[in-house]
Amino acid sequence: MVEMKIDANEIKGKNDMVQKYTEFIKEKTGADVANNGNTIIVKGEGPAVAKKYLRVLTKKFLHKYELIDNYRVIADKGENTLQIKERKLNEEEED
């Protein structure tokens, strides 16, 4: 059984986004999904819990709620973790 952790600390300011994300992952993968605060743990077997597939699902979720421009998904090499990070936008406006 594979266990993947998804760190969603950056989107905690949004209303119920972590809960909606947990339900979205559970619906799409059919795996056991637990929400521990802002960390989501996905347990299961097969390609439904592969890191690459969960990264794609996370991007789809961000796109669905129009957050894709504000957040990005980072996959750690060698570890079974994904992170949702807020994008660093250049606040300087060019003339």
Helices and strands as residue ranges (DSSP letters): E 2-7, G 9-11, H 17-29, E 32-36, E 39-44, G 47-49, H 51-64, E 71-75, E 81-86
